[in-house]
């Protein structure tokens, strides 16, 4: 059986806590929904911030809504090299002892002691998706992606399961570039 999965590229972005949103944009500030994302309730905002380290900075980092319990910055390895930091490759929410930076907004700054990660490549999956494809007992799969320029297989793709998810493979920009991905594409889940 061939299991196809849509592929999405996750560019650098930030999820802000209420406390940090207030510090960067002013007390009680509400994020403006620029574009709905594939995951229900998630959206790209019109707001951006600057992330800065001792070595360098990256401007216009998109904020994703809604507000979260804790601030999390997701970047690529290429971004990390530019910033001169070494964030861990982690699952979303696993921020303990991760890298830090300064966040700069229009109304203030935040010293983020930890919160920068490189997101582990993952599939957003529902329990039904897991059951339909007999993936219930798995934490990881491999995914083969074929483009006109190359074919690549990503191993150790984490299965992130939640009933609210829309099934999709999330890759960062470095991974997408390595696979030659341009535009809409699907991958093939491989059961090792």
Short mmCIF file of the C-alpha atoms (twelve columns), coordinates in Angstrom:
data_MODEL
# 
_entry.id   MODEL 
# 
loop_
_atom_site.group_PDB 
_atom_site.id 
_atom_site.type_symbol 
_atom_site.label_atom_id 
_atom_site.label_alt_id 
_atom_site.label_comp_id 
_atom_site.label_asym_id 
_atom_site.label_seq_id 
_atom_site.Cartn_x 
_atom_site.Cartn_y 
_atom_site.Cartn_z 
_atom_site.pdbx_PDB_model_num 
ATOM 1   C CA . UNK A 1   0.000  0.000  0.000   1 
ATOM 2   C CA . UNK A 2   1.282  3.472  -0.904  1 
ATOM 3   C CA . UNK A 3   0.616  6.135  1.713   1 
ATOM 4   C CA . UNK A 4   0.816  9.618  0.220   1 
ATOM 5   C CA . UNK A 5   1.239  12.651 2.455   1 
ATOM 6   C CA . UNK A 6   1.079  16.325 1.399   1 
ATOM 7   C CA . UNK A 7   4.295  18.233 2.103   1 
ATOM 8   C CA . UNK A 8   4.482  21.711 3.608   1 
ATOM 9   C CA . UNK A 9   7.544  23.886 4.049   1 
ATOM 10  C CA . UNK A 10  7.772  25.548 7.425   1 
ATOM 11  C CA . UNK A 11  9.821  28.735 7.135   1 
ATOM 12  C CA . UNK A 12  11.327 30.383 10.213  1 
ATOM 13  C CA . UNK A 13  8.632  31.672 12.554  1 
ATOM 14  C CA . UNK A 14  7.779  32.418 16.157  1 
ATOM 15  C CA . UNK A 15  4.947  31.532 18.526  1 
ATOM 16  C CA . UNK A 16  4.561  34.135 21.278  1 
ATOM 17  C CA . UNK A 17  3.289  33.903 24.828  1 
ATOM 18  C CA . UNK A 18  0.822  36.563 26.002  1 
ATOM 19  C CA . UNK A 19  3.507  38.098 28.222  1 
ATOM 20  C CA . UNK A 20  5.983  38.437 25.357  1 
ATOM 21  C CA . UNK A 21  3.348  39.678 22.890  1 
ATOM 22  C CA . UNK A 22  2.475  42.455 25.349  1 
ATOM 23  C CA . UNK A 23  6.140  43.335 25.857  1 
ATOM 24  C CA . UNK A 24  6.843  43.512 22.118  1 
ATOM 25  C CA . UNK A 25  3.636  45.140 20.852  1 
ATOM 26  C CA . UNK A 26  1.994  46.752 23.886  1 
ATOM 27  C CA . UNK A 27  -0.402 45.566 26.584  1 
ATOM 28  C CA . UNK A 28  -3.481 43.791 25.282  1 
ATOM 29  C CA . UNK A 29  -2.270 43.722 21.674  1 
ATOM 30  C CA . UNK A 30  -4.176 41.321 19.406  1 
ATOM 31  C CA . UNK A 31  -2.531 39.550 16.477  1 
ATOM 32  C CA . UNK A 32  -3.911 40.199 12.982  1 
ATOM 33  C CA . UNK A 33  -4.803 37.109 10.957  1 
ATOM 34  C CA . UNK A 34  -3.057 37.405 7.593   1 
ATOM 35  C CA . UNK A 35  -3.596 33.843 6.353   1 
ATOM 36  C CA . UNK A 36  -5.121 30.627 7.681   1 
ATOM 37  C CA . UNK A 37  -2.707 27.692 7.879   1 
ATOM 38  C CA . UNK A 38  -3.457 24.033 7.182   1 
ATOM 39  C CA . UNK A 39  -3.755 23.193 10.877  1 
ATOM 40  C CA . UNK A 40  -7.130 24.175 12.316  1 
ATOM 41  C CA . UNK A 41  -7.023 27.394 14.335  1 
ATOM 42  C CA . UNK A 42  -3.443 28.236 13.286  1 
ATOM 43  C CA . UNK A 43  -2.710 31.366 11.252  1 
ATOM 44  C CA . UNK A 44  0.127  33.500 9.947   1 
ATOM 45  C CA . UNK A 45  -0.112 37.043 11.243  1 
ATOM 46  C CA . UNK A 46  0.724  40.334 9.574   1 
ATOM 47  C CA . UNK A 47  3.118  41.032 12.475  1 
ATOM 48  C CA . UNK A 48  6.836  40.278 12.356  1 
ATOM 49  C CA . UNK A 49  9.693  40.774 14.797  1 
ATOM 50  C CA . UNK A 50  13.488 40.746 14.791  1 
ATOM 51  C CA . UNK A 51  15.496 37.971 16.419  1 
ATOM 52  C CA . UNK A 52  18.979 39.079 17.432  1 
ATOM 53  C CA . UNK A 53  22.041 37.396 18.884  1 
ATOM 54  C CA . UNK A 54  25.534 38.640 19.664  1 
ATOM 55  C CA . UNK A 55  26.648 37.675 16.134  1 
ATOM 56  C CA . UNK A 56  23.782 38.778 13.870  1 
ATOM 57  C CA . UNK A 57  20.057 39.298 13.470  1 
ATOM 58  C CA . UNK A 58  17.189 38.139 11.268  1 
ATOM 59  C CA . UNK A 59  14.474 40.657 10.501  1 
ATOM 60  C CA . UNK A 60  10.833 40.139 9.573   1 
ATOM 61  C CA . UNK A 61  10.363 36.840 11.403  1 
ATOM 62  C CA . UNK A 62  6.676  35.971 10.993  1 
ATOM 63  C CA . UNK A 63  4.547  35.451 14.095  1 
ATOM 64  C CA . UNK A 64  2.087  32.550 14.009  1 
ATOM 65  C CA . UNK A 65  -1.098 32.674 16.028  1 
ATOM 66  C CA . UNK A 66  -2.824 32.092 18.254  1 
ATOM 67  C CA . UNK A 67  -0.924 33.074 21.406  1 
ATOM 68  C CA . UNK A 68  0.707  30.109 23.185  1 
ATOM 69  C CA . UNK A 69  1.673  29.251 26.762  1 
ATOM 70  C CA . UNK A 70  5.360  29.721 26.001  1 
ATOM 71  C CA . UNK A 71  7.360  31.509 23.332  1 
ATOM 72  C CA . UNK A 72  8.975  29.241 20.747  1 
ATOM 73  C CA . UNK A 73  11.195 30.275 17.827  1 
ATOM 74  C CA . UNK A 74  11.625 27.754 14.991  1 
ATOM 75  C CA . UNK A 75  14.528 28.282 12.599  1 
ATOM 76  C CA . UNK A 76  16.649 26.246 10.182  1 
ATOM 77  C CA . UNK A 77  20.268 25.164 10.626  1 
ATOM 78  C CA . UNK A 78  21.237 27.801 8.032   1 
ATOM 79  C CA . UNK A 79  19.523 30.479 10.156  1 
ATOM 80  C CA . UNK A 80  21.322 29.161 13.242  1 
ATOM 81  C CA . UNK A 81  24.712 29.498 11.534  1 
ATOM 82  C CA . UNK A 82  23.900 33.083 10.527  1 
ATOM 83  C CA . UNK A 83  22.953 33.865 14.138  1 
ATOM 84  C CA . UNK A 84  25.999 32.056 15.566  1 
ATOM 85  C CA . UNK A 85  23.948 29.749 17.784  1 
ATOM 86  C CA . UNK A 86  23.456 25.998 18.065  1 
ATOM 87  C CA . UNK A 87  19.799 25.268 18.868  1 
ATOM 88  C CA . UNK A 88  18.793 21.642 19.418  1 
ATOM 89  C CA . UNK A 89  16.633 19.677 16.994  1 
ATOM 90  C CA . UNK A 90  13.488 19.116 19.041  1 
ATOM 91  C CA . UNK A 91  9.798  18.362 18.982  1 
ATOM 92  C CA . UNK A 92  7.549  21.390 19.393  1 
ATOM 93  C CA . UNK A 93  7.227  22.452 23.020  1 
ATOM 94  C CA . UNK A 94  10.468 20.778 24.158  1 
ATOM 95  C CA . UNK A 95  12.359 23.978 24.943  1 
ATOM 96  C CA . UNK A 96  14.378 23.103 28.057  1 
ATOM 97  C CA . UNK A 97  18.019 24.212 27.678  1 
ATOM 98  C CA . UNK A 98  17.421 25.359 24.094  1 
ATOM 99  C CA . UNK A 99  19.061 28.438 22.550  1 
ATOM 100 C CA . UNK A 100 18.161 32.017 23.380  1 
ATOM 101 C CA . UNK A 101 18.160 35.438 21.714  1 
ATOM 102 C CA . UNK A 102 16.749 38.935 21.971  1 
ATOM 103 C CA . UNK A 103 13.322 39.527 20.445  1 
ATOM 104 C CA . UNK A 104 12.747 43.034 19.122  1 
ATOM 105 C CA . UNK A 105 9.266  44.378 18.443  1 
ATOM 106 C CA . UNK A 106 7.847  47.815 17.713  1 
ATOM 107 C CA . UNK A 107 7.146  48.578 21.404  1 
ATOM 108 C CA . UNK A 108 9.875  46.747 23.267  1 
ATOM 109 C CA . UNK A 109 12.359 43.893 23.565  1 
ATOM 110 C CA . UNK A 110 12.438 40.526 25.303  1 
ATOM 111 C CA . UNK A 111 15.509 38.622 26.443  1 
ATOM 112 C CA . UNK A 112 14.574 35.045 25.574  1 
ATOM 113 C CA . UNK A 113 16.846 32.796 27.666  1 
ATOM 114 C CA . UNK A 114 15.638 29.641 25.913  1 
ATOM 115 C CA . UNK A 115 13.075 28.868 23.247  1 
ATOM 116 C CA . UNK A 116 14.890 28.574 19.909  1 
ATOM 117 C CA . UNK A 117 14.768 25.141 18.281  1 
ATOM 118 C CA . UNK A 118 15.154 23.508 14.919  1 
ATOM 119 C CA . UNK A 119 11.897 21.611 14.571  1 
ATOM 120 C CA . UNK A 120 12.203 17.858 14.167  1 
ATOM 121 C CA . UNK A 121 10.689 16.928 10.786  1 
ATOM 122 C CA . UNK A 122 7.259  15.558 11.511  1 
ATOM 123 C CA . UNK A 123 3.891  14.477 10.217  1 
ATOM 124 C CA . UNK A 124 0.820  16.031 11.756  1 
ATOM 125 C CA . UNK A 125 -1.496 13.025 12.037  1 
ATOM 126 C CA . UNK A 126 -4.898 12.300 13.475  1 
ATOM 127 C CA . UNK A 127 -5.690 9.122  15.419  1 
ATOM 128 C CA . UNK A 128 -7.887 8.092  12.437  1 
ATOM 129 C CA . UNK A 129 -4.985 8.585  10.011  1 
ATOM 130 C CA . UNK A 130 -2.783 6.448  12.277  1 
ATOM 131 C CA . UNK A 131 -5.438 3.728  12.451  1 
ATOM 132 C CA . UNK A 132 -6.289 3.817  8.719   1 
ATOM 133 C CA . UNK A 133 -2.654 3.139  7.794   1 
ATOM 134 C CA . UNK A 134 -1.751 0.805  10.698  1 
ATOM 135 C CA . UNK A 135 0.672  3.328  12.160  1 
ATOM 136 C CA . UNK A 136 -0.684 3.101  15.720  1 
ATOM 137 C CA . UNK A 137 2.408  1.469  17.203  1 
ATOM 138 C CA . UNK A 138 4.913  3.749  15.452  1 
ATOM 139 C CA . UNK A 139 6.620  6.921  16.584  1 
ATOM 140 C CA . UNK A 140 8.675  7.391  13.382  1 
ATOM 141 C CA . UNK A 141 8.448  6.633  9.667   1 
ATOM 142 C CA . UNK A 142 10.506 7.482  6.592   1 
ATOM 143 C CA . UNK A 143 9.178  9.622  3.751   1 
ATOM 144 C CA . UNK A 144 10.393 9.489  0.139   1 
ATOM 145 C CA . UNK A 145 10.068 12.661 -1.911  1 
ATOM 146 C CA . UNK A 146 10.633 12.745 -5.668  1 
ATOM 147 C CA . UNK A 147 10.998 16.018 -7.542  1 
ATOM 148 C CA . UNK A 148 12.195 16.702 -11.087 1 
ATOM 149 C CA . UNK A 149 15.671 17.525 -9.744  1 
ATOM 150 C CA . UNK A 150 16.164 14.714 -7.216  1 
ATOM 151 C CA . UNK A 151 14.747 11.959 -5.043  1 
ATOM 152 C CA . UNK A 152 15.454 11.949 -1.329  1 
ATOM 153 C CA . UNK A 153 14.242 9.897  1.620   1 
ATOM 154 C CA . UNK A 154 13.889 11.505 5.028   1 
ATOM 155 C CA . UNK A 155 14.278 9.049  7.891   1 
ATOM 156 C CA . UNK A 156 13.126 9.449  11.506  1 
ATOM 157 C CA . UNK A 157 10.066 11.497 10.608  1 
ATOM 158 C CA . UNK A 158 8.188  11.935 13.874  1 
ATOM 159 C CA . UNK A 159 4.458  11.144 13.967  1 
ATOM 160 C CA . UNK A 160 2.851  13.975 15.938  1 
ATOM 161 C CA . UNK A 161 -0.714 12.911 16.712  1 
ATOM 162 C CA . UNK A 162 -3.699 15.057 17.685  1 
ATOM 163 C CA . UNK A 163 -7.406 14.770 16.794  1 
ATOM 164 C CA . UNK A 164 -7.448 18.388 15.558  1 
ATOM 165 C CA . UNK A 165 -4.642 17.938 13.021  1 
ATOM 166 C CA . UNK A 166 -4.810 17.831 9.243   1 
ATOM 167 C CA . UNK A 167 -2.362 15.160 8.001   1 
ATOM 168 C CA . UNK A 168 0.678  16.827 6.420   1 
ATOM 169 C CA . UNK A 169 4.474  16.417 6.448   1 
ATOM 170 C CA . UNK A 170 6.317  19.504 7.770   1 
ATOM 171 C CA . UNK A 171 9.872  20.155 6.607   1 
ATOM 172 C CA . UNK A 172 12.024 23.189 7.303   1 
ATOM 173 C CA . UNK A 173 13.507 25.259 4.469   1 
ATOM 174 C CA . UNK A 174 16.876 23.455 4.527   1 
ATOM 175 C CA . UNK A 175 15.176 20.065 4.173   1 
ATOM 176 C CA . UNK A 176 12.886 21.356 1.424   1 
ATOM 177 C CA . UNK A 177 15.820 22.820 -0.486  1 
ATOM 178 C CA . UNK A 178 17.757 19.557 -0.152  1 
ATOM 179 C CA . UNK A 179 14.805 17.762 -1.767  1 
ATOM 180 C CA . UNK A 180 14.397 20.371 -4.517  1 
ATOM 181 C CA . UNK A 181 10.823 21.112 -3.489  1 
ATOM 182 C CA . UNK A 182 9.085  23.918 -5.348  1 
ATOM 183 C CA . UNK A 183 5.326  24.314 -5.067  1 
ATOM 184 C CA . UNK A 184 2.783  21.711 -4.008  1 
ATOM 185 C CA . UNK A 185 4.057  18.168 -3.672  1 
ATOM 186 C CA . UNK A 186 3.328  14.899 -1.871  1 
ATOM 187 C CA . UNK A 187 5.662  12.398 -0.299  1 
ATOM 188 C CA . UNK A 188 5.391  8.634  0.121   1 
ATOM 189 C CA . UNK A 189 5.413  7.240  3.651   1 
ATOM 190 C CA . UNK A 190 7.735  4.247  3.906   1 
ATOM 191 C CA . UNK A 191 7.227  1.712  6.661   1 
ATOM 192 C CA . UNK A 192 10.706 0.485  7.626   1 
# 
